Amino acid sequence: MELKGKKVNFLGDSITEGCGASDDAHCFVQVFGRMTGTVVRNYGIGGTRIARKRVPSANPVHDQCYLDRVDQMDADADLIVIFGGTNDFGHGDAPLGTPDDTDEYTFCGAMKSLLERVMRRFPASEIVVMTPIHRRSEMVTENPVGLVTGPLELWVEAERKICSDYSIPVLDLWSVAGIYPRLEENYRQYTADGLHPNDFGMERIARRLAGFLSIL
C-alpha cells in the first residue's frame, strides 16, 4: 500500500491517545505519520473499550465505547486503524462471549458490530485491526463488578477470528511487537508501566504498522 499523503484515522484507547510516551510527538500515531508521510488523526481515548459497559464508570469519559465513536471520525479517511481489546479484558464488565454473538455487551458481539459499522461508514477505505500487545498482568483479572476474565490471549484470539470472518487484515502485535513486559528487561526498555509503551515501545509499534501496511 502506498502511504505517503494518505489520511489515516486511528481509533483506540490510552495507548493510541499516547499514554506512556514522553509527549504527544512520541505517540506511535505521530511517529507513524512522520515515518510514512501520512496525515494522521488520533481518536484514541484513554480507558475506553470496544464493548459496551453495563455499569457506568466513575468517569463517563471511559464509557465512550468504540462503537459510538465511529461516526465521530472524519469521513474522508483512506485508512482506518483500530487498536483495542486490552481494556475489555482489564476493566470492562462485558464477558468475552463467542464469535457467534451479536450482543454488543459481549466483546465478540461488539467487535463484530464495530467492524460492520466501520465498513459501512468507510466502504472505500482500507481497514486494519491491531491486536493488543502483551502486558505485565495478562492472566486472570477480577474487575470491580466481579467478572473474572482471562487470560488476555483469549481476547486476542477472538479478535483474530472475527477479523478473519470479515476479511479484515490484522497486525498481530501480540505475536510480533517484541514487547513482553513480563520479562523485567523488556519491561524497562519498552514500557512506562508494564502496559503503556514508552517512547521506544511507541516507535516499535509505528514501525511494525508501517512495515505491515507496506505489503498490503
C-alpha positions as YAML, in Angstrom:
chain: A
units: angstrom
residues:
- id: 1
  name: MET
  ca: [0.00, 0.00, 0.00]
- id: 2
  name: GLU
  ca: [1.35, 3.42, -0.95]
- id: 3
  name: LEU
  ca: [1.05, 5.54, 2.21]
- id: 4
  name: LYS
  ca: [2.51, 8.97, 1.50]
- id: 5
  name: GLY
  ca: [-0.20, 11.61, 1.60]
- id: 6
  name: LYS
  ca: [-2.92, 9.20, 2.75]
- id: 7
  name: LYS
  ca: [-5.33, 10.23, 5.51]
- id: 8
  name: VAL
  ca: [-5.38, 7.79, 8.42]
- id: 9
  name: ASN
  ca: [-7.90, 7.62, 11.29]
- id: 10
  name: PHE
  ca: [-6.73, 5.85, 14.46]
- id: 11
  name: LEU
  ca: [-9.48, 4.56, 16.77]
- id: 12
  name: GLY
  ca: [-8.19, 3.34, 20.10]
- id: 13
  name: ASP
  ca: [-7.68, 3.66, 23.83]
- id: 14
  name: SER
  ca: [-4.95, 5.20, 26.00]
- id: 15
  name: ILE
  ca: [-2.09, 3.67, 24.01]
- id: 16
  name: THR
  ca: [-3.41, 5.29, 20.84]
- id: 17
  name: GLU
  ca: [-4.01, 8.51, 22.76]
- id: 18
  name: GLY
  ca: [-0.34, 8.48, 23.71]
- id: 19
  name: CYS
  ca: [-0.26, 7.45, 27.37]
- id: 20
  name: GLY
  ca: [3.24, 6.28, 28.27]
- id: 21
  name: ALA
  ca: [5.02, 8.45, 25.72]
- id: 22
  name: SER
  ca: [7.09, 11.39, 26.93]
- id: 23
  name: ASP
  ca: [4.99, 13.79, 24.86]
- id: 24
  name: ASP
  ca: [2.48, 13.79, 22.01]
- id: 25
  name: ALA
  ca: [5.22, 13.79, 19.38]
- id: 26
  name: HIS
  ca: [6.36, 10.36, 20.61]
- id: 27
  name: CYS
  ca: [2.90, 8.75, 20.47]
- id: 28
  name: PHE
  ca: [3.02, 5.94, 17.89]
- id: 29
  name: VAL
  ca: [0.35, 7.71, 15.83]
- id: 30
  name: GLN
  ca: [2.53, 10.78, 15.36]
- id: 31
  name: VAL
  ca: [5.67, 8.69, 14.85]
- id: 32
  name: PHE
  ca: [3.86, 6.71, 12.17]
- id: 33
  name: GLY
  ca: [2.74, 9.92, 10.47]
- id: 34
  name: ARG
  ca: [6.28, 11.28, 10.28]
- id: 35
  name: MET
  ca: [7.68, 7.92, 9.22]
- id: 36
  name: THR
  ca: [5.24, 7.44, 6.34]
- id: 37
  name: GLY
  ca: [4.27, 10.95, 5.28]
- id: 38
  name: THR
  ca: [0.63, 10.31, 6.14]
- id: 39
  name: VAL
  ca: [-1.94, 12.71, 7.56]
- id: 40
  name: VAL
  ca: [-2.89, 11.16, 10.91]
- id: 41
  name: ARG
  ca: [-6.00, 11.81, 13.00]
- id: 42
  name: ASN
  ca: [-5.97, 10.46, 16.56]
- id: 43
  name: TYR
  ca: [-9.29, 9.28, 18.02]
- id: 44
  name: GLY
  ca: [-7.78, 7.48, 21.00]
- id: 45
  name: ILE
  ca: [-9.48, 7.97, 24.37]
- id: 46
  name: GLY
  ca: [-7.92, 6.51, 27.50]
- id: 47
  name: GLY
  ca: [-9.88, 3.92, 29.46]
- id: 48
  name: THR
  ca: [-12.31, 3.14, 26.66]
- id: 49
  name: ARG
  ca: [-13.35, -0.29, 25.40]
- id: 50
  name: ILE
  ca: [-14.71, -1.93, 22.29]
- id: 51
  name: ALA
  ca: [-17.71, -3.43, 24.10]
- id: 52
  name: ARG
  ca: [-20.48, -1.54, 25.83]
- id: 53
  name: LYS
  ca: [-20.47, -1.38, 29.63]
- id: 54
  name: ARG
  ca: [-23.45, -2.41, 31.73]
- id: 55
  name: VAL
  ca: [-22.50, -0.48, 34.87]
- id: 56
  name: PRO
  ca: [-21.44, 3.15, 34.30]
- id: 57
  name: SER
  ca: [-17.84, 4.06, 35.13]
- id: 58
  name: ALA
  ca: [-16.95, 6.66, 37.72]
- id: 59
  name: ASN
  ca: [-15.62, 8.80, 34.87]
- id: 60
  name: PRO
  ca: [-18.15, 8.98, 31.99]
- id: 61
  name: VAL
  ca: [-15.30, 9.56, 29.52]
- id: 62
  name: HIS
  ca: [-14.32, 5.91, 29.93]
- id: 63
  name: ASP
  ca: [-17.74, 4.75, 28.71]
- id: 64
  name: GLN
  ca: [-17.31, 6.24, 25.23]
- id: 65
  name: CYS
  ca: [-17.01, 2.83, 23.63]
- id: 66
  name: TYR
  ca: [-15.55, 2.44, 20.15]
- id: 67
  name: LEU
  ca: [-18.98, 1.65, 18.69]
- id: 68
  name: ASP
  ca: [-20.31, 5.12, 19.44]
- id: 69
  name: ARG
  ca: [-17.24, 6.91, 18.11]
- id: 70
  name: VAL
  ca: [-17.23, 5.56, 14.55]
- id: 71
  name: ASP
  ca: [-19.48, 8.37, 13.33]
- id: 72
  name: GLN
  ca: [-17.31, 10.99, 15.04]
- id: 73
  name: MET
  ca: [-14.31, 10.25, 12.83]
- id: 74
  name: ASP
  ca: [-13.56, 12.28, 9.70]
- id: 75
  name: ALA
  ca: [-15.26, 10.61, 6.74]
- id: 76
  name: ASP
  ca: [-12.51, 11.19, 4.16]
- id: 77
  name: ALA
  ca: [-10.02, 8.67, 5.59]
- id: 78
  name: ASP
  ca: [-8.11, 6.43, 3.23]
- id: 79
  name: LEU
  ca: [-7.22, 4.07, 6.07]
- id: 80
  name: ILE
  ca: [-8.79, 3.20, 9.43]
- id: 81
  name: VAL
  ca: [-6.61, 1.61, 12.13]
- id: 82
  name: ILE
  ca: [-8.45, 0.04, 15.09]
- id: 83
  name: PHE
  ca: [-6.39, -0.82, 18.19]
- id: 84
  name: GLY
  ca: [-8.16, -2.16, 21.26]
- id: 85
  name: GLY
  ca: [-9.18, -5.06, 23.47]
- id: 86
  name: THR
  ca: [-6.83, -4.75, 26.43]
- id: 87
  name: ASN
  ca: [-9.29, -2.59, 28.39]
- id: 88
  name: ASP
  ca: [-12.14, -5.01, 27.65]
- id: 89
  name: PHE
  ca: [-10.00, -7.66, 29.33]
- id: 90
  name: GLY
  ca: [-8.68, -5.46, 32.12]
- id: 91
  name: HIS
  ca: [-11.61, -3.47, 33.47]
- id: 92
  name: GLY
  ca: [-14.73, -3.84, 31.33]
- id: 93
  name: ASP
  ca: [-17.81, -5.68, 32.54]
- id: 94
  name: ALA
  ca: [-18.64, -7.34, 29.20]
- id: 95
  name: PRO
  ca: [-17.91, -11.07, 29.03]
- id: 96
  name: LEU
  ca: [-15.80, -12.36, 26.17]
- id: 97
  name: GLY
  ca: [-18.70, -14.19, 24.51]
- id: 98
  name: THR
  ca: [-18.27, -16.29, 21.37]
- id: 99
  name: PRO
  ca: [-17.65, -15.39, 17.70]
- id: 100
  name: ASP
  ca: [-21.33, -16.11, 17.03]
- id: 101
  name: ASP
  ca: [-22.54, -13.40, 19.45]
- id: 102
  name: THR
  ca: [-24.37, -10.32, 18.23]
- id: 103
  name: ASP
  ca: [-24.82, -8.76, 21.69]
- id: 104
  name: GLU
  ca: [-22.83, -5.52, 21.94]
- id: 105
  name: TYR
  ca: [-22.49, -6.14, 25.69]
- id: 106
  name: THR
  ca: [-20.11, -9.00, 24.91]
- id: 107
  name: PHE
  ca: [-16.66, -8.41, 23.48]
- id: 108
  name: CYS
  ca: [-17.21, -10.66, 20.48]
- id: 109
  name: GLY
  ca: [-20.60, -9.19, 19.66]
- id: 110
  name: ALA
  ca: [-19.25, -5.65, 19.97]
- id: 111
  name: MET
  ca: [-16.23, -6.45, 17.82]
- id: 112
  name: LYS
  ca: [-18.48, -7.71, 15.03]
- id: 113
  name: SER
  ca: [-20.72, -4.64, 15.28]
- id: 114
  name: LEU
  ca: [-17.69, -2.36, 15.26]
- id: 115
  name: LEU
  ca: [-16.29, -3.87, 12.07]
- id: 116
  name: GLU
  ca: [-19.67, -3.65, 10.37]
- id: 117
  name: ARG
  ca: [-20.13, -0.01, 11.37]
- id: 118
  name: VAL
  ca: [-16.68, 0.93, 10.12]
- id: 119
  name: MET
  ca: [-17.13, -1.00, 6.87]
- id: 120
  name: ARG
  ca: [-20.47, 0.71, 6.23]
- id: 121
  name: ARG
  ca: [-19.26, 4.23, 7.04]
- id: 122
  name: PHE
  ca: [-15.96, 3.86, 5.16]
- id: 123
  name: PRO
  ca: [-16.80, 1.49, 2.29]
- id: 124
  name: ALA
  ca: [-13.87, 2.61, 0.12]
- id: 125
  name: SER
  ca: [-11.28, 2.81, 2.92]
- id: 126
  name: GLU
  ca: [-8.68, 0.25, 3.91]
- id: 127
  name: ILE
  ca: [-9.35, -1.09, 7.42]
- id: 128
  name: VAL
  ca: [-6.73, -2.69, 9.66]
- id: 129
  name: VAL
  ca: [-7.03, -4.05, 13.20]
- id: 130
  name: MET
  ca: [-4.11, -4.28, 15.61]
- id: 131
  name: THR
  ca: [-4.32, -6.84, 18.40]
- id: 132
  name: PRO
  ca: [-3.41, -5.94, 21.99]
- id: 133
  name: ILE
  ca: [0.23, -6.12, 22.99]
- id: 134
  name: HIS
  ca: [1.39, -8.14, 25.97]
- id: 135
  name: ARG
  ca: [1.02, -6.55, 29.39]
- id: 136
  name: ARG
  ca: [2.63, -7.21, 32.76]
- id: 137
  name: SER
  ca: [-0.59, -8.74, 34.12]
- id: 138
  name: GLU
  ca: [-2.35, -10.77, 31.43]
- id: 139
  name: MET
  ca: [-3.54, -13.97, 33.05]
- id: 140
  name: VAL
  ca: [-6.76, -13.52, 35.06]
- id: 141
  name: THR
  ca: [-8.43, -10.32, 36.20]
- id: 142
  name: GLU
  ca: [-11.33, -9.86, 38.60]
- id: 143
  name: ASN
  ca: [-12.74, -6.48, 37.76]
- id: 144
  name: PRO
  ca: [-14.75, -4.16, 40.06]
- id: 145
  name: VAL
  ca: [-18.09, -5.82, 39.21]
- id: 146
  name: GLY
  ca: [-16.73, -9.29, 39.98]
- id: 147
  name: LEU
  ca: [-16.42, -10.56, 36.41]
- id: 148
  name: VAL
  ca: [-13.48, -12.95, 36.18]
- id: 149
  name: THR
  ca: [-11.68, -12.68, 32.86]
- id: 150
  name: GLY
  ca: [-8.59, -14.07, 31.27]
- id: 151
  name: PRO
  ca: [-6.15, -14.84, 30.01]
- id: 152
  name: LEU
  ca: [-5.79, -11.85, 27.70]
- id: 153
  name: GLU
  ca: [-4.77, -14.15, 24.87]
- id: 154
  name: LEU
  ca: [-8.41, -15.31, 24.62]
- id: 155
  name: TRP
  ca: [-9.39, -11.75, 23.68]
- id: 156
  name: VAL
  ca: [-6.59, -11.65, 21.13]
- id: 157
  name: GLU
  ca: [-7.69, -14.97, 19.62]
- id: 158
  name: ALA
  ca: [-11.31, -13.77, 19.40]
- id: 159
  name: GLU
  ca: [-10.20, -10.57, 17.66]
- id: 160
  name: ARG
  ca: [-8.16, -12.53, 15.12]
- id: 161
  name: LYS
  ca: [-11.07, -14.92, 14.40]
- id: 162
  name: ILE
  ca: [-13.69, -12.20, 13.96]
- id: 163
  name: CYS
  ca: [-11.44, -10.12, 11.70]
- id: 164
  name: SER
  ca: [-10.78, -13.21, 9.60]
- id: 165
  name: ASP
  ca: [-14.54, -13.77, 9.28]
- id: 166
  name: TYR
  ca: [-14.91, -10.22, 7.92]
- id: 167
  name: SER
  ca: [-11.75, -10.40, 5.76]
- id: 168
  name: ILE
  ca: [-10.13, -7.55, 7.72]
- id: 169
  name: PRO
  ca: [-6.29, -7.57, 7.83]
- id: 170
  name: VAL
  ca: [-4.82, -7.99, 11.32]
- id: 171
  name: LEU
  ca: [-1.47, -6.74, 12.53]
- id: 172
  name: ASP
  ca: [-0.90, -9.27, 15.30]
- id: 173
  name: LEU
  ca: [1.11, -7.15, 17.72]
- id: 174
  name: TRP
  ca: [0.61, -9.82, 20.37]
- id: 175
  name: SER
  ca: [2.87, -12.06, 18.30]
- id: 176
  name: VAL
  ca: [5.24, -9.65, 16.55]
- id: 177
  name: ALA
  ca: [5.61, -6.39, 18.54]
- id: 178
  name: GLY
  ca: [8.57, -7.69, 20.51]
- id: 179
  name: ILE
  ca: [7.04, -6.14, 23.64]
- id: 180
  name: TYR
  ca: [6.86, -8.60, 26.53]
- id: 181
  name: PRO
  ca: [6.81, -6.72, 29.85]
- id: 182
  name: ARG
  ca: [6.61, -9.88, 31.97]
- id: 183
  name: LEU
  ca: [10.37, -10.01, 31.34]
- id: 184
  name: GLU
  ca: [11.96, -7.31, 33.51]
- id: 185
  name: GLU
  ca: [14.50, -6.08, 30.95]
- id: 186
  name: ASN
  ca: [11.81, -5.80, 28.27]
- id: 187
  name: TYR
  ca: [9.52, -4.05, 30.76]
- id: 188
  name: ARG
  ca: [12.12, -1.34, 31.37]
- id: 189
  name: GLN
  ca: [13.12, -0.97, 27.73]
- id: 190
  name: TYR
  ca: [9.73, -0.72, 26.06]
- id: 191
  name: THR
  ca: [7.03, 0.21, 28.58]
- id: 192
  name: ALA
  ca: [6.29, 3.00, 31.01]
- id: 193
  name: ASP
  ca: [4.32, 0.88, 33.46]
- id: 194
  name: GLY
  ca: [4.03, -2.69, 32.16]
- id: 195
  name: LEU
  ca: [1.09, -1.81, 29.91]
- id: 196
  name: HIS
  ca: [1.61, 1.50, 28.12]
- id: 197
  name: PRO
  ca: [4.59, 1.66, 25.74]
- id: 198
  name: ASN
  ca: [7.26, 4.27, 26.39]
- id: 199
  name: ASP
  ca: [8.92, 6.19, 23.55]
- id: 200
  name: PHE
  ca: [10.87, 3.11, 22.44]
- id: 201
  name: GLY
  ca: [7.75, 0.94, 22.53]
- id: 202
  name: MET
  ca: [5.73, 3.55, 20.64]
- id: 203
  name: GLU
  ca: [8.35, 3.72, 17.89]
- id: 204
  name: ARG
  ca: [8.37, -0.07, 17.64]
- id: 205
  name: ILE
  ca: [4.58, -0.18, 17.15]
- id: 206
  name: ALA
  ca: [4.78, 2.54, 14.49]
- id: 207
  name: ARG
  ca: [7.48, 0.60, 12.63]
- id: 208
  name: ARG
  ca: [5.53, -2.65, 12.81]
- id: 209
  name: LEU
  ca: [2.45, -0.91, 11.41]
- id: 210
  name: ALA
  ca: [4.36, 0.79, 8.60]
- id: 211
  name: GLY
  ca: [6.00, -2.49, 7.62]
- id: 212
  name: PHE
  ca: [2.72, -4.37, 7.73]
- id: 213
  name: LEU
  ca: [0.94, -1.83, 5.54]
- id: 214
  name: SER
  ca: [3.77, -1.77, 3.02]
- id: 215
  name: ILE
  ca: [2.91, -5.31, 1.91]
- id: 216
  name: LEU
  ca: [-0.88, -4.88, 1.70]
...
